[in-house]
Amino acid sequence: MDDTAPELPAQSNIFADKALSGQHAIVTGGSKGIGAASAAFLARMGANVSLIARSQPDLDAKAREISAEHGVQVASAAADVSKAGDVAASFQSVQGELGPAHILVNNAGVGKSAPMHRMSLEFWEMTIGLNLTGTFLCTQQVYPAMREAGYGRIINISSTVGLRGYPYIAAYSASKHGVVGFTRSLALECATKGVTVNAVCPGYTDTDLVAEAVDNIVEKTGQAADDVRAHLAGTSPIGRLITPDEVAETVAWLALPSSAAITGQSIVVSGGSVTN
């Protein structure tokens, strides 16, 4: 029996008609991983894109790459999304450059682990601040204008841990459950206003966050990194990590004007590890 994993399918061309031309998409955590992949997909669909993350050099490099490849306008601003002042300044900057946002992808966050008996209040507040309060603060910057205009797409990156519990990540799981609850409630508030609000819930995805998780497990247990990665990949029935592009294509689909009837949903991208 051949256990060799099949090659991943090629990226689809279903977004090749530039359905988002003239729109402005803001992506937080946009310099790497799922955020960068989502920004590239939205740009491929014709949207002008703003990237927000902590490192301006990383943002500048990604902005140049996306602009050169897709021929759209790309703005960027450095911010810590857990800080209201940073969020307000960064959103004012990019919207001043590219206009009001039509699409917001709340992707910035942190996924560190700690057992409950060793978890500090500082660790808890940092996790909730970045993952949940950050989602609120960023949404607050675009939602009133979207509601007034009668159009908007808000897409919150949660996780499978926002739908079920896992050990040693109580703070992370609580924050991502909060993102799902926030998504469902806001979606009902604006269901008649032309604004959709959805969550995307990836399983273990091949990003820097998972790489950090692997390093953390290796440090604490002494296991080999390859064995840890294999274990994480094995939690999915498809036997591998999810790719950032697979998550990004789901984000792009939710951002389409034609996705107007999809709201308040938690779309799981996990290879079957969690069914919703």
Buried (B, 14 or more C-beta within 10 A) or exposed (E): EEEEEEEEEEEEEEBEEEBBEEBBBBBBBBBBBBBBBBBBBBBBBBBBBBBBBBEBEBBBEBBEBBBEEBEBBBBBBBBBBBBBEBBBEBBEBBBEBBBEBBBBBBBBBBBBBBEEEEBEEEBBEBBBBBBBBBBBBBBEBBBEBBBEEEBBBBBBBBBBBBBEEEEBBBBBBBBBBBBBBBBBEBBEEBEEBBBBBBBBBBBBBBBEBBEBBBEBBBEEEEEEEEEBBEEBBEBBEBEBBBBBBBBBBBBBBBBBEEBEEBBBBBBBBBBEBBEE
